[in-house]
């Protein structure tokens, strides 16, 4: 069972980071299905190229290999989107990096820096870079990826949780400041079958099974039909009065956060 609002994103241009696999790939697929043009961003060049080919949609898919740890990557990414499609209407900050799981006392400053640079700092810089384009276009929509690991806490993921909560904090402030420009900023916290979750399932199967057991709907989300569909909604014109929100796409596991 899936939801699709056909052609709801015709004429829209979106940037999706971490798009070579997992949630980012699923989001990009959902946006393309609804008519958007999408710039795929990832550090994994070969996998990114393969994903662009797999997604199809000639003329509506472009790619750029970028290391989000480099602060100069944000203006370069946005410039590539403008070069390819003329402007930017939507931004999906999905990329993250971590060296965890680790016990809290074993987390290093390098571990924290990795999560911060790829997570909140890159999110912040890309948001700043698209701001003037969205103002010029009369508005836009930004969807940033948080995590239930941050909103609810999860042992051995301290640095990751901190990075994700940092993203939520800056998203709230931007939503409050940019609403007057018709720019919406929302956060989603998915529990979906991403590559990271697949690794978690393999690395800690008992923890994964316990988490799945807490999901009222007794399944894990699909990156395209569950997560991607909601992102498409938030980027489109059906969600023009929704901003500053954190939405858990997790089958109910985060209902009280």
TORSESE-350332 format. One record per residue: x, y, z of N, C-alpha, C in turn. Coordinates in steps of 0.1 Angstrom, whole numbers. Each point is the difference from the previous one (the first is absolute). Example, Ala and Ser with C-alpha at 12.3 -4.5 7.8 and 13.67 -1.06 7.14 Angstrom:
BEGIN
REC; n.u; n.v; n.w; ca.u; ca.v; ca.w; c.u; c.v; c.w
REC; 132; -57; 78; -9; 12; 0; 9; 12; 0
REC; -4; 11; -7; 9; 11; 0; -8; 11; 8
# end
This chain:
BEGIN
REC; n.u; n.v; n.w; ca.u; ca.v; ca.w; c.u; c.v; c.w
REC; 9; -12; 0; -9; 12; 0; 9; 12; 0
REC; -3; 10; -9; 8; 12; 0; -8; 12; -4
REC; 5; 12; 4; -7; 12; -3; 8; 8; -11
REC; -7; 5; -10; 7; 8; -10; -9; 11; -5
REC; 4; 12; 1; -7; 12; -5; 6; 3; -13
REC; -5; -5; -11; 7; 1; -13; 1; 14; -4
REC; 12; 4; -5; 4; 13; -5; -1; 11; 10
REC; -1; -3; 12; -1; 11; 10; 12; 8; 1
REC; 12; -4; -5; 12; 8; 1; 5; 4; -14
REC; -9; 0; -10; 4; 5; -13; 6; 14; 1
REC; 11; 2; -6; 6; 14; 0; 9; 2; 13
REC; 0; -9; 9; 8; 2; 12; 14; -5; -2
REC; 9; 7; 6; 14; -5; 0; 5; -2; 15
REC; 5; -12; 2; 4; -4; 14; 15; -5; 0
REC; 6; 3; 11; 13; -6; 3; -1; -10; 11
REC; 5; -12; -2; 0; -11; 10; 14; -4; 3
REC; 4; 1; 13; 14; -5; 4; -1; -14; 5
REC; 12; -7; -1; 0; -14; 4; -9; -8; -9
REC; 0; 3; -13; -10; -5; -9; 4; -13; -7
REC; 12; -5; 2; 5; -12; -7; -7; -12; 5
REC; -5; 0; 12; -6; -13; 5; -10; 4; 11
REC; -6; -11; 5; -9; 1; 12; -11; 10; -1
REC; -2; 8; 11; -11; 10; 1; 1; 10; -11
REC; 12; 5; -3; 2; 11; -10; -4; -5; -14
REC; 4; -12; -3; -4; -6; -13; -15; -2; 0
REC; -6; -5; 10; -15; -1; 1; -7; 13; -2
REC; 5; 10; 7; -6; 13; -1; 1; 6; -14
REC; 12; -1; -6; 2; 4; -14; -10; -7; -10
REC; -2; -13; 2; -9; -7; -8; -14; 5; 1
REC; -4; 3; 12; -14; 4; 2; -2; 14; -6
REC; 10; 9; 1; -1; 13; -6; -1; -1; -15
REC; 8; -8; -6; 0; -2; -15; -13; -5; -4
REC; -6; -10; 7; -13; -5; -4; -10; 10; -1
REC; 1; 11; 8; -10; 11; 0; 4; 11; -9
REC; 10; -1; -8; 3; 10; -10; 11; 10; 3
REC; 7; -1; 12; 10; 9; 3; 13; -3; -8
REC; 9; 10; -1; 13; -1; -4; 9; -1; 12
REC; 10; -9; 1; 7; -2; 12; 15; 0; -2
REC; 7; 7; 8; 15; -1; 0; 4; -10; 11
REC; 6; -11; -3; 5; -10; 9; 14; 4; 5
REC; 1; 0; 13; 13; 3; 6; 5; -11; 9
REC; 13; -4; -2; 5; -11; 9; 16; 1; -1
REC; 6; -6; 9; 15; -1; 0; 4; -13; -8
REC; -9; -9; -1; 3; -13; -7; -2; 1; -15
REC; 10; 4; -7; -2; 4; -14; -5; -11; -9
REC; 6; -12; 1; -5; -11; -9; -14; -5; 4
REC; -3; 0; 13; -13; -4; 4; -11; 10; -4
REC; 5; 13; 0; -9; 11; -3; -4; -1; -15
REC; 10; -2; -9; -2; -1; -14; -9; -12; -3
REC; 2; -11; 7; -9; -12; -2; -14; 3; 4
REC; -2; 7; 11; -13; 4; 4; -7; 9; -10
REC; 7; 10; -5; -5; 10; -10; -5; -8; -12
REC; 8; -10; -4; -4; -8; -12; -13; -8; 3
REC; 0; -6; 12; -11; -9; 4; -13; 8; 1
REC; 1; 12; 5; -12; 8; 2; -6; 5; -13
REC; 8; 1; -11; -5; 4; -13; -4; 14; 0
REC; -12; 4; -6; -4; 13; -1; 10; 9; -7
REC; 4; -3; -12; 10; 9; -7; -5; 14; -1
REC; 10; 9; 3; -4; 15; 0; -4; 5; 13
REC; -4; -9; 9; -5; 4; 13; 9; -5; 12
REC; 11; -7; -3; 9; -5; 10; 14; 4; -4
REC; 6; 7; 10; 14; 4; -1; 7; -5; 13
REC; 13; 0; -1; 8; -5; 12; 12; 9; 2
REC; 5; 0; 13; 12; 6; 3; 7; -7; 12
REC; 12; -4; -2; 7; -6; 11; 6; 10; 9
REC; -3; -1; 13; 5; 11; 9; 2; -6; 14
REC; 10; 5; 6; 3; -4; 14; -5; 12; 9
REC; -11; -3; 7; -6; 10; 8; 8; 5; 12
REC; 11; -7; 3; 9; 5; 10; 8; 12; -4
REC; 0; 3; -13; 6; 12; -6; -11; 11; 0
REC; 3; 11; 8; -10; 11; 0; -3; 6; -13
REC; 10; -1; -10; -2; 6; -13; -9; -8; -9
REC; -4; -12; 5; -9; -9; -8; -14; 6; -2
REC; -5; 7; 10; -14; 5; -1; -2; 10; -12
REC; 8; 10; -1; -2; 9; -12; 2; -7; -13
REC; 9; -10; 0; 3; -7; -12; -12; -9; -4
REC; -7; -6; 10; -11; -8; -3; -12; 8; -5
REC; -2; 11; 6; -11; 9; -4; 2; 6; -14
REC; 12; 3; -2; 4; 6; -14; -3; -11; -10
REC; 3; -13; 3; -2; -11; -10; -15; -1; -2
REC; -8; 1; 10; -15; -1; -2; -5; 11; -9
REC; 5; 12; 2; -4; 12; -8; 5; -2; -14
REC; 12; -5; -2; 5; -2; -13; -9; -11; -8
REC; -4; -10; 7; -7; -11; -6; -15; 4; -2
REC; -6; 6; 10; -15; 2; 0; -5; 14; 1
REC; 9; 10; 3; -4; 14; 0; -3; 6; 14
REC; -4; -8; 9; -3; 5; 14; -1; -12; 9
REC; -4; 2; 13; -2; -10; 10; -13; 3; 7
REC; -9; -9; 1; -13; 1; 7; 0; -8; 13
REC; 8; -11; 0; 0; -9; 12; 13; -5; 3
REC; 3; -2; 13; 13; -6; 5; -3; -10; 10
REC; 6; -12; -2; -1; -11; 9; 13; -3; 5
REC; 3; 3; 13; 13; -3; 7; -1; -13; 6
REC; 4; -10; -7; 0; -14; 5; 13; -6; 5
REC; 11; 5; -6; 13; -6; 3; 4; 1; 14
REC; 7; -10; 5; 5; -1; 14; 12; -10; 0
REC; 9; 2; 9; 11; -10; 2; 2; -2; 15
REC; 5; -12; 3; 2; -3; 14; 10; -12; 1
REC; 8; 0; 11; 9; -11; 3; -6; -9; 11
REC; -13; 2; 3; -6; -8; 11; -7; -12; -6
REC; -4; -9; 8; -3; 0; 15; 13; -1; 8
REC; 0; 8; 11; 11; 0; 10; -6; 3; 14
REC; 6; -5; 10; -4; 4; 13; 3; 15; 2
REC; -8; 7; 7; 1; 15; 2; 14; 4; 4
REC; 7; -8; 9; 13; 4; 4; 11; -2; -10
REC; -4; -7; -11; 10; -3; -10; -1; 9; -12
REC; -10; 9; 0; -2; 9; -11; 11; 10; 0
REC; 7; 3; -11; 11; 9; -1; -5; 14; -6
REC; 9; 9; 2; -4; 13; -7; 0; -1; -15
REC; 8; -9; -5; 0; -2; -15; -14; -6; -4
REC; -5; -9; 8; -13; -6; -3; -11; 11; 0
REC; 1; 9; 10; -10; 11; 1; 2; 9; -12
REC; 12; 3; -4; 2; 9; -11; -5; -6; -13
REC; 1; -13; -2; -5; -6; -12; -15; 2; -1
REC; -7; -4; 10; -14; 2; 0; -5; 14; -2
REC; 7; 9; 7; -3; 15; -1; 2; 5; -14
REC; 11; -3; -6; 4; 6; -13; -9; -5; -11
REC; -4; -13; 0; -8; -5; -10; -15; 3; 3
REC; -3; 1; 13; -14; 2; 4; -4; 14; 1
REC; 0; 6; 12; -5; 13; 2; 8; 11; -7
REC; 13; -1; -1; 7; 11; -7; -3; 0; -15
REC; 0; -12; -7; -3; 0; -14; -15; 4; -2
REC; -8; -4; 8; -15; 4; 0; -1; 15; 0
REC; 7; 6; 10; -1; 14; 2; 6; 8; -12
REC; 11; -5; -6; 6; 7; -11; -8; -1; -13
REC; -6; -12; -2; -9; -2; -12; -12; 9; 2
REC; -6; 0; 12; -12; 9; 2; 3; 14; -3
REC; 12; 5; 5; 4; 14; -3; 2; 2; -15
REC; 5; -10; -7; 3; 1; -14; -12; 1; -9
REC; -11; -8; 4; -12; 1; -8; -9; 11; 3
REC; 2; 6; 12; -9; 11; 5; -3; 11; -11
REC; 10; 6; -6; -3; 11; -9; -7; -5; -13
REC; 2; -13; -4; -7; -5; -11; -15; -2; 3
REC; -2; -5; 12; -14; -2; 4; -8; 13; 2
REC; 7; 10; 5; -6; 13; 1; -4; 5; -13
REC; 10; -1; -10; -2; 5; -13; -12; -8; -7
REC; -2; -13; 3; -10; -8; -6; -14; 2; 7
REC; 0; 8; 10; -13; 3; 7; -2; -10; 11
REC; 9; -9; 4; -1; -9; 10; 7; -14; -3
REC; -1; -9; 9; 6; -13; -1; -2; -8; 12
REC; 5; -12; -1; -2; -10; 11; 13; -8; 3
REC; 3; -1; 13; 12; -7; 4; -4; -11; 9
REC; 5; -12; -2; -3; -12; 9; 13; -5; 4
REC; 2; 1; 13; 13; -5; 7; -3; -13; 7
REC; 10; -9; 0; -1; -13; 6; 4; 0; 14
REC; -9; -2; 10; 3; -2; 13; 1; -15; 3
REC; -2; -4; 12; 0; -15; 4; -7; -2; 13
REC; -7; -11; 1; -5; -4; 13; 11; -3; 10
REC; 12; -3; -5; 12; -2; 8; 3; 13; 8
REC; -3; 12; -6; 1; 12; 7; -12; 4; 9
REC; -12; -1; -6; -12; 4; 7; -3; -9; 12
REC; 4; -13; -1; -3; -9; 11; 12; -5; 8
REC; 12; 1; -7; 12; -5; 6; 2; -15; -4
REC; 13; -4; -1; 3; -14; -3; 14; -2; 4
REC; 2; -10; 9; 13; -3; 5; 10; -3; -11
REC; 12; 5; 2; 12; -2; -9; -1; 8; -13
REC; -9; 10; 0; -1; 9; -12; 0; 15; 5
REC; 8; 3; 9; 0; 13; 6; 4; 11; -10
REC; 11; -2; -7; 4; 11; -10; -10; 1; -11
REC; -6; -11; -5; -10; 0; -11; -12; 8; 5
REC; -5; -3; 13; -11; 6; 5; 2; 15; 1
REC; 12; 4; 5; 3; 14; 1; -1; 7; -13
REC; 6; -6; -11; -1; 6; -13; -14; 2; -5
REC; -8; -11; 2; -14; 1; -5; -8; 10; 8
REC; 2; 2; 13; -7; 10; 7; 5; 14; -3
REC; 13; 1; -4; 4; 13; -5; -7; 4; -12
REC; -3; -9; -9; -7; 3; -12; -14; 4; 3
REC; -6; -6; 10; -14; 4; 4; 0; 14; 5
REC; 10; 3; 8; 0; 14; 6; 1; 11; -10
REC; 10; -2; -10; 1; 11; -10; -12; 0; -9
REC; -6; -11; -2; -12; -1; -9; -12; 9; 6
REC; -1; -1; 13; -11; 7; 7; 3; 15; -2
REC; 12; 4; 2; 3; 15; 0; -2; 5; -15
REC; 5; -8; -10; -2; 4; -13; -15; 1; -4
REC; -8; -9; 5; -14; 0; -3; -7; 13; 6
REC; 4; 4; 11; -5; 12; 7; 4; 13; -8
REC; 13; 0; -4; 5; 12; -7; -4; 1; -15
REC; -2; -12; -6; -2; 1; -15; -14; -2; -4
REC; -9; -2; 10; -14; -1; -4; -5; 12; -8
REC; 4; 12; 4; -4; 12; -7; 4; 0; -15
REC; 10; -8; -3; 4; -1; -14; -7; -12; -8
REC; -10; -6; 7; -7; -12; -5; 10; -12; -2
REC; 10; 0; 9; 9; -12; 0; -3; -8; 12
REC; -3; -13; -3; -4; -9; 11; 11; -9; 3
REC; 2; -4; 13; 11; -8; 4; -6; -11; 10
REC; 1; -12; -3; -5; -11; 8; 10; -11; 2
REC; -2; -8; 10; 9; -11; 3; -8; -13; 0
REC; 6; -10; -6; -6; -14; 1; 10; -9; 7
REC; -6; -9; 7; 8; -10; 7; -5; -14; -4
REC; 6; -6; -10; -5; -13; -5; 6; -12; 7
REC; -7; -11; 1; 5; -13; 3; -3; -8; -13
REC; 9; -1; -8; -2; -6; -14; 12; -9; -3
REC; -1; -8; -10; 10; -10; -3; 11; 7; -9
REC; 7; 9; 6; 12; 6; -6; 12; -9; 1
REC; 11; 4; -6; 12; -8; 1; 5; 0; 14
REC; -2; 11; 7; 4; 1; 14; -7; -9; 9
REC; -13; -1; -2; -9; -9; 8; 4; -15; -4
REC; 3; -3; -12; 4; -13; -4; 13; -4; 7
REC; 9; 10; 1; 12; -3; 7; -3; -3; 15
REC; -8; 9; 6; -4; -2; 14; -6; -14; 2
REC; -9; -4; -9; -6; -13; 1; 10; -11; 0
REC; 11; 1; -8; 10; -10; -1; 9; 1; 12
REC; 4; 12; 4; 9; 2; 11; -6; -3; 14
REC; -12; 4; 2; -7; -2; 13; -14; -6; -2
REC; -1; -12; -5; -13; -5; -3; -10; 0; 11
REC; 5; -2; 13; -9; -1; 11; -6; 14; 3
REC; 8; 11; -1; -4; 13; 2; -10; 4; -11
REC; 3; -4; -13; -9; 3; -11; -14; -7; 2
REC; 1; -12; 4; -13; -8; 3; -8; 7; 11
REC; 6; 4; 10; -7; 7; 11; -6; 13; -5
REC; 7; 8; -8; -5; 12; -6; -12; -3; -9
REC; 1; -10; -8; -11; -3; -9; -12; -5; 8
REC; 2; -7; 11; -11; -4; 8; -7; 11; 7
REC; 6; 11; 1; -7; 12; 6; -8; 8; -10
REC; 1; -3; -12; -7; 7; -11; -15; -5; 0
REC; -10; 9; 3; -13; -5; 0; -5; -6; -13
REC; 5; 4; -11; -4; -5; -13; 8; -13; -4
REC; 10; -3; 8; 7; -13; -1; 7; -2; -13
REC; 5; 11; -6; 8; -1; -12; 10; 12; 0
REC; 9; 0; -9; 9; 11; -2; -4; 7; -13
REC; 3; 13; 0; -5; 8; -11; 8; -2; -13
REC; -6; 3; -11; 6; 0; -13; 5; 13; -4
REC; 13; 1; -5; 6; 13; -2; -7; 8; -11
REC; -6; -7; -9; -7; 8; -11; -15; 2; 3
REC; -7; -10; 3; -15; 1; 1; -4; 6; 13
REC; 8; -2; 11; -3; 6; 13; 7; 13; 2
REC; 13; 0; 0; 8; 12; 2; -1; 10; -12
REC; 3; -5; -11; 0; 8; -12; -13; 7; -3
REC; -11; -7; 2; -13; 6; -2; -3; 11; 9
REC; 4; -1; 13; -2; 12; 9; 9; 12; -4
REC; 12; -3; -3; 9; 11; -5; -6; 7; -12
REC; -5; -8; -9; -6; 6; -12; -12; 9; 4
REC; -8; -4; 10; -11; 8; 5; 5; 13; 6
REC; 10; -1; 8; 5; 12; 7; 7; 10; -10
REC; 5; -5; -11; 6; 9; -10; -10; 6; -9
REC; -12; -6; 0; -10; 4; -10; -10; 11; 5
REC; -9; 3; -8; -9; 11; 3; -12; -4; 9
REC; -1; -13; 3; -10; -5; 9; 4; 3; 15
REC; 12; 4; 2; 5; 1; 14; 4; 15; 3
REC; -6; 9; -6; 4; 14; 0; -1; 7; 14
REC; -7; -7; 9; -2; 6; 14; 6; -8; 10
REC; 10; -9; -4; 6; -9; 10; 15; 4; 0
REC; 5; 5; 12; 14; 3; 2; 3; -1; 15
REC; 13; -2; 2; 5; -1; 14; -3; -13; 7
REC; -5; -10; -8; -4; -12; 6; 10; -11; 0
REC; -1; -9; 10; 8; -13; -1; -10; -11; -1
REC; 1; -8; -11; -9; -10; -3; 7; -14; 0
REC; -5; -8; 9; 6; -14; 1; -7; -9; -10
REC; 8; -5; -10; -5; -10; -9; 5; -14; 4
REC; -7; -5; 10; 6; -12; 7; -11; -10; 5
REC; -11; 0; -6; -11; -9; 4; -5; 1; 14
REC; 3; 12; 6; -6; 3; 13; 10; -2; 12
REC; 12; -4; -3; 10; -2; 11; 4; 13; 7
REC; -1; 11; -7; 3; 13; 6; -12; 9; 3
REC; -11; -6; 3; -12; 7; 1; 0; 11; 11
REC; 7; -3; 11; 0; 9; 11; 12; 9; 2
REC; 8; 1; -11; 12; 9; 1; -3; 14; -5
# end
